[in-house]
Amino acid sequence: MTTHVKGRERPRVSVAKLGEYAADATPSRRERILRDAKFPAPYITARYLEAAAAVRRCLLDGGDVSAALAAEATRIAALPSMTKSEQTARDCSARALRALGRRVEALPLKGVTAIPLGRPSVKLSIEGVSVSVCPQVLLARRLRAGSTQYGALLIVMRMSEALRPRSGQAVADLLRRALATMGLEQEGTIDPRLCLVVDVFHPGIFHAAERGGRRIARDVECACREIAARWPAIERAA
């Protein structure tokens, strides 16, 4: 039997789930997203923590990132585990790192430097809903004119539901919105092409809209109003 933490009183969703909710989710899937967000399973929350930390280290170290990710996957898979859930989490992290390692060369990172985010996550508040945005690293590209373009890389690690194109772009746009709250535009510009989202287990690499982002923003805001209205009535699964 799955043990859930106490239900969250205030609406709170991850950026990947909000993107899916706003863009592509069916009514039954939206119900599941809200239930899982209100009554999160602790083992799901912790499943990819080691992978997320390893991705961050590999990107910040630079060099052959693909090889570094493969080495981290081997290291994590070989760690001793005290419980079955701990072993499952490490197996999932190793799979995620191997999957990302096979795709990292396809990312548009030429001339781009990875830098630390400086905080665990960026919190957005949209229409009464708290949205947690957790990019692995910030990205910076220095232009010849001396200015800097900023972005970030956010890795989505879940085996079940793939991010469809509209969902992926919604997540990337939320990433751009999160970066705008950090004051980066005082030092340069935020490049939507550098606001990257990678769906590790599925064939999806997305960036924020260069044009037409207002429509995505409206969809997200409408989704958040709906989430806030529905939240009090969401109950645990029977």
C-alpha positions in Angstrom: 0.0 0.0 0.0 1.4 3.4 -1.0 1.9 5.9 1.9 1.1 9.5 1.1 2.2 12.6 2.9 -0.5 14.8 4.3 -2.4 16.6 1.6 -1.1 20.0 0.6 -3.5 22.7 1.6 -2.5 25.2 -1.1 -2.3 24.5 -4.8 1.2 23.5 -5.9 2.4 21.7 -9.0 5.6 21.0 -10.7 6.4 22.8 -13.9 6.3 19.7 -16.0 2.9 18.7 -14.7 1.5 22.2 -15.2 2.8 22.3 -18.8 1.0 19.0 -19.5 -2.2 20.1 -17.7 -2.4 23.4 -19.6 -1.6 22.0 -23.1 -2.5 18.4 -23.6 -4.0 16.5 -20.7 -7.3 14.7 -21.0 -9.9 15.3 -18.2 -9.0 12.1 -16.5 -5.3 12.9 -16.7 -5.9 16.4 -15.2 -7.7 14.7 -12.3 -4.7 12.4 -11.8 -2.2 15.3 -12.0 -4.1 17.2 -9.3 -4.4 14.2 -7.0 -0.7 13.4 -7.3 0.2 17.0 -6.7 -2.0 17.3 -3.6 -1.1 13.9 -2.2 2.5 13.3 -3.4 4.1 9.9 -2.9 7.5 10.4 -1.1 9.3 7.7 -3.1 8.3 9.5 -6.4 9.7 12.8 -5.1 13.1 11.2 -4.3 13.4 8.8 -7.2 15.7 11.0 -9.4 17.5 13.1 -6.8 20.9 11.4 -7.5 20.5 11.8 -11.2 19.6 15.4 -10.9 22.7 16.1 -8.8 24.9 14.1 -11.2 23.6 16.0 -14.3 24.4 19.3 -12.6 27.9 18.2 -11.8 28.6 16.9 -15.3 27.3 20.1 -17.0 29.2 22.4 -14.7 32.5 20.5 -15.1 32.3 20.7 -18.9 34.5 18.5 -21.0 33.0 15.3 -22.4 29.6 15.5 -20.8 28.3 12.4 -22.5 31.2 10.3 -21.1 30.8 11.9 -17.7 27.1 11.0 -17.5 27.8 7.4 -18.4 30.5 7.2 -15.7 28.0 8.7 -13.2 25.4 6.2 -14.2 27.9 3.3 -13.6 28.9 4.8 -10.2 25.3 5.2 -9.0 24.2 1.8 -10.2 27.0 0.2 -8.2 26.2 1.9 -4.9 25.0 -0.4 -2.1 21.3 0.0 -1.2 19.7 -0.8 2.1 16.1 -1.1 0.9 14.3 -2.1 -2.3 13.0 1.5 -2.8 16.5 2.9 -2.5 17.8 0.4 -5.1 14.8 1.2 -7.4 15.7 4.9 -7.1 19.3 4.3 -8.0 18.4 2.1 -11.0 16.1 4.9 -12.3 18.7 7.5 -11.8 21.3 5.4 -13.7 18.8 4.8 -16.6 18.1 8.6 -16.7 21.8 9.4 -16.9 22.5 6.9 -19.7 19.5 8.2 -21.6 20.6 11.8 -21.4 24.2 10.8 -22.2 23.0 9.4 -25.5 21.3 12.7 -26.4 23.4 15.4 -25.0 25.3 16.0 -28.3 21.9 16.9 -29.9 21.5 19.9 -27.6 22.3 23.4 -29.0 25.0 24.2 -26.6 27.8 25.2 -28.9 29.5 28.3 -27.4 27.3 28.1 -24.3 28.7 27.9 -20.7 26.8 26.2 -17.9 26.7 28.1 -14.6 25.2 27.3 -11.2 21.6 28.3 -10.6 22.5 29.5 -7.1 19.3 28.1 -5.5 17.4 24.8 -5.4 14.6 26.1 -7.5 12.7 29.1 -8.7 9.1 29.6 -7.4 6.4 31.1 -9.5 3.0 32.1 -8.3 0.4 32.1 -11.0 -3.3 32.7 -10.3 -2.9 31.4 -6.8 -0.9 28.3 -7.8 2.7 27.8 -6.6 4.8 26.4 -9.4 8.3 24.9 -8.7 10.8 25.3 -11.6 14.0 23.4 -11.0 16.5 23.8 -13.9 19.7 21.9 -13.6 21.9 24.8 -14.7 21.8 28.3 -16.1 23.2 28.8 -19.6 25.1 31.8 -20.8 26.4 32.7 -24.3 28.8 35.7 -24.6 28.2 37.6 -27.9 31.0 39.3 -29.8 29.4 42.7 -29.0 30.1 42.0 -25.4 26.5 41.3 -24.3 25.3 38.0 -22.8 22.4 35.8 -23.6 20.9 33.7 -20.8 18.8 30.6 -20.6 18.6 27.4 -18.6 18.5 23.6 -19.0 15.6 21.7 -17.3 15.6 17.9 -17.4 12.3 16.1 -17.2 12.8 12.6 -15.8 9.7 10.4 -15.9 9.2 7.1 -17.7 5.4 7.1 -18.1 4.0 10.2 -19.8 6.0 11.8 -22.6 5.9 15.6 -23.0 4.0 16.3 -26.2 5.1 19.3 -28.3 2.6 21.8 -26.9 3.3 20.6 -23.3 7.0 20.8 -23.8 6.8 24.3 -25.2 4.6 25.3 -22.3 7.2 24.0 -19.8 10.0 25.9 -21.7 7.9 29.1 -21.6 7.4 28.7 -17.8 11.2 28.2 -17.6 11.7 31.5 -19.4 9.2 33.2 -17.0 11.1 31.8 -14.0 14.4 33.2 -15.3 12.8 36.6 -15.8 12.1 36.8 -12.1 15.9 36.3 -11.3 17.0 39.7 -12.7 19.1 38.2 -15.5 17.8 40.9 -17.9 19.7 43.5 -15.9 22.9 41.8 -17.2 21.9 40.7 -20.6 18.9 39.2 -22.4 17.0 35.9 -22.0 17.2 34.0 -25.3 14.1 31.7 -25.7 16.2 29.3 -27.8 18.4 28.8 -24.7 15.4 28.0 -22.4 15.7 24.3 -23.0 13.6 21.4 -21.8 14.7 17.8 -22.3 12.3 14.9 -21.9 15.0 12.3 -21.0 13.1 9.1 -21.6 11.2 10.3 -24.7 12.2 12.0 -27.9 11.5 15.6 -26.8 13.8 18.6 -26.8 11.9 21.9 -26.5 12.7 25.6 -26.3 10.5 28.6 -25.4 8.5 30.2 -28.2 10.4 33.0 -30.0 7.0 34.4 -31.0 3.4 33.6 -29.9 4.3 33.1 -26.3 1.3 35.2 -25.1 -1.1 32.4 -26.2 0.8 29.8 -24.2 0.9 32.2 -21.2 -2.9 32.7 -21.4 -3.4 28.9 -21.5 -1.2 28.5 -18.4 -3.0 31.2 -16.5 -6.4 29.7 -17.3 -5.1 26.3 -16.2 -3.9 27.7 -12.9 -7.3 29.4 -12.2 -8.9 26.0 -12.8 -6.4 24.2 -10.6 -7.0 26.8 -7.7 -10.7 26.4 -8.0 -10.6 22.5 -8.1 -8.0 22.1 -5.4 -10.2 22.0 -2.3 -12.4 19.3 -3.8 -9.6 16.9 -4.8 -9.6 13.8 -2.6 -7.2 10.9 -2.1 -7.7 7.9 -4.4 -10.0 5.3 -3.0 
